[in-house]
C-alpha cells in the first residue's frame, strides 16, 4: 500500500512528497523499524518517540508520522495526535479487519477477564469459532494498535468469526482501539484503581466512557444499579446505542434468564453477574438463548477467579485475583457465605509502584470483611515490601492480623492457623505465575504454593 493511499484512507492530509513509498508496516518502536515502515512518533510516559526518529530513519523507515516539525529527508506526515493516528493507520493498513469479525469489547475495573473467558467458553462450546484477548493471553490487557489490528487480520485469515477482548482504561486513554468496530461493548463496574496513571477517579471514568460511543459500536451491555454503571448507560443511550441493562439487585435473586431456567455453576455473586454479562453478549453475537443456557451449566472457573481448593479434612481455600478494595470486598462477602461455623481468613498485599492511595483502603476492607488477616507482599516491584505493608496497616484499627512479608510463609501461617471449618482467601495474584521483587521475576503461583503446603501440613489426615 502506497503512503498516499494509506493517508487518504484515514483522512490525514497528504503532502506532495517527492516519493510515494510502499508501506509494509506501521510501527511505533524505533528498535524494530526497517525498510518499508511508517514510523509513528509516540510521546510516552518515560520516552518520546520523536527523540528516536533518527534511529528509525537510519534503520530504513520509509516515512514518519510526527506531532512536530522534524528535519528528515523522508516523507514527514504531521498530525495532532500520533497515538490516534497510529491506531487509525494500523487498522486501515491491516484492511480494517474488525469489519470482518464480530468483536465484543469489555471494560470495567473488575470482571473484564472473567466475562471474556466465560463468553469464549459459551461460544466455543456451542460450535462458534472464537478467540480472546486480555489479561490471560498477553503482557498487556489490550495490545498496542499495530499488534492488535494485525492479530485481528490473522484471526480473520484463519476463519475466526468472533473475538472477545478486554479493553483497559489505558488503552482507551491511549487510543489503542480507535479504528476498531465492535459488535457490542460492555461495562462491568468502576471503582478505585490505576490512580497512579489517571489523576482522579473521574478521569479514570472518562477513559472508560470513551468506549460507549457510536464510533465504536451500536450496542452496549451495562451493569447498572451503581453510579458509574448508570452514567455509562445514560452516555450510551445519548450516543444512540441500544443498551441492555443488568441490575444486580434483580438478577442475583432470579433463577430465570430470558424466560429460561438457568443454573450458573459458581458460588460467588460477582461470578454470577459476570456470567449474565457474558450471556447477553453471546445473545448479541447470534447464539440462541436455549443454547446459551445449556452451555452456561458447563462453564468452568476462570483461572484465579474465586478458584476453590476443597477437601473434607482441610479448610476451604479460595484463590482470587482481587486487588482493588471493591473486588476484595466482593470476594470476602462471597467467601463468608461458605464458611459456616468457621472463621474467614484473608491473606493479601498490594502491588508496588501502583496506586498507593488504595493500600489503607484494602486494609480496612480486609479487616471489615474477614475474621483474621495475614498481611503480606504482592508484587512489590522496586518498592520495599515492608513499606507497602506499613501503608496497608494504616487502614487497620484492630489487632486481628499478622504480618509476614514472605508470601509463601504468609500462606503457611494462614493454613496452620486454620481448621477444617475455616475459609482462607488468598487474594491479589490469582492466575499469575510470577512475583516481581526488586526487578526480578520469581516463580510463584498461589494455587501451587497452597496445594504444596496443604499436602505437607495435612498429609496425616489424607
C-alpha positions as CSV (number, residue, x, y, z in Angstrom):
1,X,0.0,0.0,0.0
2,X,1.4,3.4,-1.0
3,X,1.8,6.1,1.6
4,X,-0.6,8.4,-0.2
5,X,-3.3,5.7,-0.3
6,X,-2.8,5.0,3.4
7,X,-3.1,8.6,4.4
8,X,-6.1,9.2,2.3
9,X,-7.8,6.1,3.8
10,X,-7.7,7.6,7.3
11,X,-8.3,11.2,6.3
12,X,-4.8,12.5,7.0
13,X,-3.8,15.4,4.8
14,X,-1.3,14.2,2.3
15,X,1.5,16.4,1.3
16,X,3.0,16.3,-2.2
17,X,6.1,14.2,-1.4
18,X,8.9,13.7,-3.9
19,X,8.4,10.0,-3.4
20,X,5.4,7.9,-2.5
21,X,6.9,4.8,-0.8
22,X,5.3,1.4,-0.4
23,X,4.4,1.0,3.2
24,X,4.9,-2.6,4.5
25,X,4.2,-2.0,8.2
26,X,3.0,0.7,10.7
27,X,5.3,0.7,13.7
28,X,5.9,2.8,16.8
29,X,9.1,1.3,18.2
30,X,12.3,2.5,16.5
31,X,14.2,-0.7,17.7
32,X,12.2,-2.8,15.2
33,X,12.0,-0.2,12.4
34,X,13.1,-1.4,8.9
35,X,12.8,-0.6,5.3
36,X,9.2,0.0,4.2
37,X,7.9,1.0,7.7
38,X,5.8,4.0,8.5
39,X,7.2,5.1,11.9
40,X,4.8,6.9,14.3
41,X,6.5,9.1,16.9
42,X,4.5,8.3,20.1
43,X,5.0,10.6,23.2
44,X,5.1,8.2,26.2
45,X,5.3,8.5,30.0
46,X,9.0,7.8,30.0
47,X,10.2,8.2,26.4
48,X,9.2,10.2,23.4
49,X,9.3,8.6,20.0
50,X,10.3,11.9,18.5
51,X,13.6,11.5,20.2
52,X,14.3,8.3,18.3
53,X,13.2,9.3,14.9
54,X,16.9,9.3,13.6
55,X,17.2,5.7,14.8
56,X,14.1,4.7,12.8
57,X,15.3,6.6,9.7
58,X,18.8,5.0,9.9
59,X,17.1,1.6,10.2
60,X,15.4,2.2,6.9
61,X,11.9,3.6,7.8
62,X,10.3,5.0,4.7
63,X,8.1,7.7,6.2
64,X,7.4,9.3,9.6
65,X,4.3,10.5,11.4
66,X,5.0,13.3,13.9
67,X,3.3,15.8,16.1
68,X,6.0,18.4,15.4
69,X,8.4,19.5,12.6
70,X,11.4,17.3,12.1
71,X,14.5,17.7,9.9
72,X,14.4,14.4,7.9
73,X,14.8,13.6,4.3
74,X,12.0,11.0,4.0
75,X,8.3,11.9,3.9
76,X,7.1,13.5,7.1
77,X,3.3,13.4,8.0
78,X,2.1,15.9,10.6
79,X,-0.7,15.0,12.9
80,X,-2.2,16.4,16.1
81,X,-2.2,13.0,17.9
82,X,0.4,10.5,16.8
83,X,-1.3,7.9,19.0
84,X,-4.7,8.3,17.5
85,X,-3.2,8.3,14.0
86,X,-1.2,5.2,14.9
87,X,-4.5,3.3,15.7
88,X,-6.3,4.5,12.6
89,X,-3.4,3.9,10.3
90,X,-2.8,0.4,11.8
91,X,-6.5,-0.6,11.2
92,X,-6.6,0.7,7.6
93,X,-3.2,-0.8,6.7
94,X,-4.4,-4.2,8.1
95,X,-7.6,-4.0,5.9
96,X,-9.9,-2.8,8.6
97,X,-10.2,-6.4,9.9
98,X,-12.8,-5.6,12.7
99,X,-15.4,-5.1,9.9
100,X,-15.0,-8.8,9.0
101,X,-15.2,-10.0,12.6
102,X,-17.8,-9.9,15.4
103,X,-15.8,-8.3,18.2
104,X,-17.0,-7.5,21.7
105,X,-15.1,-5.2,24.0
106,X,-15.4,-5.5,27.7
107,X,-14.3,-2.8,30.1
108,X,-14.5,-2.2,33.8
109,X,-12.3,-2.2,36.9
110,X,-13.2,-5.8,37.9
111,X,-14.7,-8.6,35.9
112,X,-13.3,-8.0,32.4
113,X,-11.2,-11.1,32.4
114,X,-14.0,-13.3,33.7
115,X,-16.6,-12.0,31.2
116,X,-14.2,-12.6,28.3
117,X,-13.2,-16.1,29.5
118,X,-16.8,-17.1,30.1
119,X,-18.0,-15.7,26.8
120,X,-15.2,-17.6,25.0
121,X,-16.4,-20.8,26.6
122,X,-20.0,-20.3,25.7
123,X,-19.2,-19.5,22.1
124,X,-16.6,-22.3,21.6
125,X,-18.7,-25.0,23.3
126,X,-21.7,-24.1,21.2
127,X,-19.7,-24.5,18.0
128,X,-18.8,-20.9,17.2
129,X,-15.2,-20.0,16.2
130,X,-13.8,-17.5,18.7
131,X,-10.5,-16.1,20.0
132,X,-9.9,-13.9,23.1
133,X,-7.6,-11.1,24.0
134,X,-6.8,-9.9,27.5
135,X,-5.1,-10.4,30.8
136,X,-4.8,-14.2,30.3
137,X,-3.4,-14.0,26.8
138,X,-0.7,-11.3,26.7
139,X,1.6,-9.0,28.5
140,X,-0.8,-6.1,28.1
141,X,-4.5,-6.3,28.8
142,X,-5.1,-4.5,25.5
143,X,-2.2,-4.6,22.9
144,X,-0.9,-1.6,21.1
145,X,-2.8,-0.8,17.9
146,X,-0.4,-2.3,15.3
147,X,-0.2,-5.6,17.2
148,X,-4.0,-5.6,17.8
149,X,-5.0,-4.9,14.3
150,X,-2.5,-7.4,12.8
151,X,-3.9,-10.0,15.3
152,X,-7.4,-9.3,14.1
153,X,-6.3,-9.7,10.5
154,X,-4.6,-13.0,11.3
155,X,-7.6,-14.4,13.0
156,X,-9.8,-13.4,10.1
157,X,-7.5,-15.2,7.8
158,X,-7.8,-18.3,9.9
159,X,-11.5,-18.3,9.5
160,X,-12.3,-17.0,13.0
161,X,-15.7,-15.2,13.3
162,X,-15.9,-13.9,16.9
163,X,-13.4,-12.1,19.2
164,X,-13.9,-11.4,22.9
165,X,-11.5,-8.8,24.2
166,X,-10.7,-6.8,27.3
167,X,-10.4,-3.1,26.8
168,X,-8.4,-1.3,29.5
169,X,-8.7,2.3,30.6
170,X,-5.0,2.8,29.5
171,X,-5.9,1.5,26.0
172,X,-8.9,3.9,25.8
173,X,-6.8,6.8,27.0
174,X,-4.1,6.0,24.5
175,X,-6.5,5.4,21.6
176,X,-5.3,1.8,21.1
177,X,-8.7,0.5,20.0
178,X,-9.5,3.5,17.8
179,X,-10.3,2.2,14.3
180,X,-11.9,-0.9,15.7
181,X,-15.6,-1.6,15.1
182,X,-17.3,-3.6,17.9
183,X,-20.4,-5.7,17.6
184,X,-21.1,-4.8,21.2
185,X,-19.3,-3.2,24.1
186,X,-19.8,-4.0,27.8
187,X,-19.3,-2.3,31.2
188,X,-18.9,-4.3,34.4
189,X,-18.2,-1.8,37.1
190,X,-15.8,1.0,38.2
191,X,-14.0,1.6,41.4
192,X,-10.7,3.0,42.6
193,X,-7.7,1.6,40.6
194,X,-4.9,2.9,38.4
195,X,-4.9,6.3,40.0
196,X,-1.1,6.2,39.7
197,X,-1.9,6.7,36.0
198,X,-5.2,8.5,35.9
199,X,-5.1,11.6,38.1
200,X,-8.6,11.1,39.6
201,X,-11.5,8.7,39.7
202,X,-13.4,10.9,37.3
203,X,-10.6,10.9,34.7
204,X,-10.5,7.1,35.1
205,X,-14.2,7.0,34.4
206,X,-13.9,9.3,31.4
207,X,-11.4,7.0,29.9
208,X,-13.8,4.1,30.2
209,X,-16.7,6.2,28.9
210,X,-14.9,6.7,25.6
211,X,-15.9,3.1,24.6
212,X,-19.6,3.9,24.7
213,X,-19.7,5.9,21.6
214,X,-21.3,5.1,18.3
215,X,-17.8,5.4,16.8
216,X,-17.2,2.0,18.3
217,X,-20.5,0.2,18.5
218,X,-24.3,0.4,18.3
219,X,-25.0,-2.0,21.3
220,X,-23.9,-1.9,24.9
221,X,-24.4,-4.3,27.8
222,X,-24.1,-2.4,31.1
223,X,-24.2,-3.5,34.7
224,X,-26.4,-0.8,36.2
225,X,-27.6,0.0,39.7
226,X,-24.4,1.8,40.7
227,X,-23.4,5.4,40.0
228,X,-20.9,4.7,37.2
229,X,-22.9,2.0,35.5
230,X,-25.9,4.3,35.4
231,X,-23.8,7.1,34.0
232,X,-22.4,4.8,31.3
233,X,-25.8,3.6,30.4
234,X,-27.0,7.2,30.1
235,X,-24.0,8.1,27.9
236,X,-24.5,5.1,25.7
237,X,-28.2,6.0,25.2
238,X,-27.4,9.6,24.5
239,X,-24.9,8.4,21.9
240,X,-27.6,6.4,20.1
241,X,-26.6,2.9,21.4
242,X,-29.0,0.2,22.2
243,X,-28.5,-0.5,25.9
244,X,-29.1,-3.8,27.7
245,X,-29.0,-3.1,31.4
246,X,-28.3,-5.8,34.1
247,X,-29.3,-4.8,37.6
248,X,-27.6,-7.0,40.2
249,X,-30.4,-6.5,42.8
250,X,-32.8,-8.2,40.4
251,X,-30.5,-10.5,38.5
252,X,-28.9,-12.2,41.5
253,X,-32.2,-13.3,43.0
254,X,-33.7,-14.8,39.8
255,X,-33.4,-18.3,38.5
256,X,-34.5,-17.4,35.1
257,X,-32.9,-15.6,32.2
258,X,-34.7,-14.5,29.0
259,X,-37.6,-16.8,30.0
260,X,-35.4,-19.9,30.5
261,X,-34.5,-21.6,33.8
262,X,-30.8,-21.1,34.4
263,X,-28.2,-22.8,36.6
264,X,-25.0,-20.9,37.0
265,X,-22.2,-23.1,38.4
266,X,-20.5,-20.5,40.6
267,X,-20.7,-19.7,44.3
268,X,-19.6,-16.1,44.1
269,X,-22.2,-13.4,43.4
270,X,-19.8,-11.5,41.2
271,X,-19.2,-14.5,39.1
272,X,-22.9,-15.0,38.6
273,X,-23.1,-11.4,37.4
274,X,-20.2,-11.8,35.1
275,X,-21.9,-14.9,33.6
276,X,-25.0,-12.9,32.9
277,X,-23.0,-10.2,31.1
278,X,-21.3,-13.0,29.0
279,X,-24.8,-14.5,28.3
280,X,-26.1,-11.1,27.0
281,X,-23.0,-10.7,24.8
282,X,-23.4,-14.2,23.4
283,X,-27.0,-13.4,22.5
284,X,-25.9,-10.2,20.6
285,X,-23.4,-12.4,18.7
286,X,-26.2,-14.6,17.5
287,X,-26.1,-17.6,19.9
288,X,-29.6,-18.7,20.8
289,X,-30.9,-18.3,24.3
290,X,-31.6,-22.0,24.8
291,X,-28.1,-22.8,23.6
292,X,-26.6,-20.2,25.9
293,X,-28.4,-21.6,29.0
294,X,-27.2,-25.1,28.1
295,X,-23.6,-24.0,27.8
296,X,-23.7,-22.0,31.0
297,X,-24.2,-25.1,33.0
298,X,-20.9,-26.5,31.6
299,X,-18.8,-23.4,32.4
300,X,-15.6,-24.0,34.3
301,X,-14.0,-21.4,36.6
302,X,-11.7,-18.7,35.3
303,X,-8.1,-19.3,36.4
304,X,-7.5,-17.4,39.6
305,X,-11.0,-16.0,40.0
306,X,-12.7,-17.5,43.1
307,X,-10.9,-20.7,42.4
308,X,-11.6,-23.1,45.2
309,X,-9.4,-25.9,46.7
310,X,-11.7,-28.2,48.8
311,X,-11.3,-31.4,50.7
312,X,-13.2,-32.8,53.6
313,X,-10.3,-32.5,56.1
314,X,-8.8,-29.1,55.2
315,X,-10.0,-25.5,55.3
316,X,-11.6,-24.3,52.1
317,X,-9.0,-22.3,50.2
318,X,-10.0,-19.7,47.6
319,X,-7.5,-18.2,45.2
320,X,-8.7,-14.8,43.8
321,X,-7.3,-12.0,41.7
322,X,-9.0,-9.3,43.8
323,X,-6.5,-6.4,44.0
324,X,-8.8,-3.4,44.5
325,X,-10.9,-2.6,47.6
326,X,-14.2,-3.3,45.9
327,X,-13.0,-6.6,44.4
328,X,-11.7,-7.7,47.7
329,X,-14.9,-6.8,49.5
330,X,-17.0,-8.7,46.9
331,X,-14.7,-11.8,47.2
332,X,-14.9,-11.7,51.0
333,X,-18.6,-11.3,51.0
334,X,-19.0,-14.4,48.8
335,X,-16.4,-16.3,50.8
336,X,-18.3,-15.6,54.1
337,X,-21.3,-17.4,52.7
338,X,-19.2,-20.6,52.5
339,X,-17.6,-20.6,55.9
340,X,-20.4,-22.0,58.1
341,X,-19.3,-22.1,61.7
342,X,-15.6,-21.4,61.0
343,X,-13.6,-18.3,60.5
344,X,-12.8,-16.3,57.4
345,X,-9.1,-15.7,57.0
346,X,-7.6,-13.5,54.3
347,X,-4.0,-13.4,53.0
348,X,-3.3,-10.3,50.9
349,X,-1.0,-7.5,50.0
350,X,-0.7,-4.6,47.5
351,X,1.4,-4.1,44.4
352,X,4.4,-1.8,44.4
353,X,4.7,1.2,42.2
354,X,0.9,1.4,41.7
355,X,-1.9,3.5,43.2
356,X,-0.7,4.0,46.8
357,X,-3.9,5.5,48.0
358,X,-5.8,2.2,47.8
359,X,-3.4,0.5,50.3
360,X,-5.1,1.6,53.5
361,X,-8.5,1.1,51.9
362,X,-7.5,-2.5,51.2
363,X,-6.5,-2.9,54.8
364,X,-9.9,-1.6,56.0
365,X,-11.9,-3.8,53.7
366,X,-9.9,-6.9,54.7
367,X,-10.4,-6.1,58.4
368,X,-14.1,-5.5,58.0
369,X,-14.7,-8.5,55.7
370,X,-12.6,-11.2,57.4
371,X,-12.2,-12.5,60.9
372,X,-8.4,-12.6,60.6
373,X,-5.9,-11.0,58.3
374,X,-2.4,-12.0,57.2
375,X,-0.8,-9.1,55.5
376,X,2.0,-9.9,53.1
377,X,3.6,-8.9,49.8
378,X,2.0,-9.0,46.4
379,X,4.3,-7.8,43.6
380,X,6.4,-5.2,45.4
381,X,8.4,-4.5,42.3
382,X,11.1,-1.9,43.2
383,X,9.4,-0.8,46.5
384,X,10.5,-2.3,49.8
385,X,7.7,-4.8,50.7
386,X,7.6,-3.6,54.3
387,X,6.9,0.0,53.2
388,X,3.9,-1.2,51.3
389,X,2.7,-3.3,54.2
390,X,3.0,-0.4,56.6
391,X,0.7,1.7,54.4
392,X,-1.8,-1.2,54.3
393,X,-1.7,-1.5,58.2
394,X,-2.5,2.2,58.5
395,X,-6.1,1.3,57.4
396,X,-6.5,-1.4,60.1
397,X,-7.8,-0.4,63.5
398,X,-7.8,-3.7,65.4
399,X,-5.1,-6.2,66.1
400,X,-6.6,-9.3,64.5
401,X,-3.8,-9.6,62.0
402,X,-0.3,-11.0,61.4
403,X,2.4,-9.6,59.2
404,X,4.6,-11.8,57.1
405,X,6.4,-10.3,54.1
406,X,7.3,-13.6,52.6
407,X,4.2,-14.6,50.7
408,X,4.7,-18.4,50.9
409,X,5.3,-18.1,54.7
410,X,2.2,-16.0,55.0
411,X,0.1,-18.6,53.2
412,X,1.6,-21.3,55.5
413,X,0.7,-19.1,58.6
414,X,-2.9,-19.0,57.5
415,X,-3.1,-22.7,56.8
416,X,-1.5,-23.7,60.1
417,X,-3.9,-21.3,62.0
418,X,-7.0,-22.7,60.3
419,X,-9.2,-25.7,61.0
420,X,-11.3,-27.6,58.5
421,X,-14.3,-25.4,59.1
422,X,-12.5,-22.2,58.1
423,X,-12.2,-20.5,54.8
424,X,-9.0,-18.9,53.6
425,X,-8.9,-16.3,50.8
426,X,-5.6,-15.8,49.2
427,X,-6.1,-12.6,47.3
428,X,-4.3,-10.3,44.8
429,X,-2.4,-12.5,42.3
430,X,-5.0,-15.1,41.1
431,X,-3.7,-16.7,37.9
432,X,-0.3,-15.1,38.0
433,X,2.7,-17.4,37.9
434,X,5.4,-15.0,39.0
435,X,6.2,-12.5,41.7
436,X,8.1,-9.3,40.9
437,X,10.6,-8.4,43.6
438,X,13.5,-5.8,43.1
439,X,13.3,-6.1,39.3
440,X,13.3,-9.9,39.3
441,X,10.5,-12.2,38.2
442,X,10.4,-15.1,40.6
443,X,8.3,-18.2,40.0
444,X,5.3,-18.0,42.3
445,X,1.8,-19.4,41.8
446,X,-0.7,-19.0,44.7
447,X,-2.6,-22.2,43.9
448,X,0.5,-24.3,43.5
449,X,2.1,-22.9,46.7
450,X,-1.2,-23.5,48.6
451,X,-1.6,-27.1,47.3
452,X,2.0,-27.9,48.2
453,X,1.6,-26.6,51.7
454,X,-1.7,-28.4,52.1
455,X,-0.1,-31.7,51.2
456,X,2.7,-31.0,53.8
457,X,0.5,-29.7,56.6
458,X,-2.4,-32.0,56.3
459,X,-0.7,-35.2,55.0
460,X,-1.6,-37.2,58.1
461,X,-5.3,-36.6,57.6
462,X,-5.4,-37.5,53.9
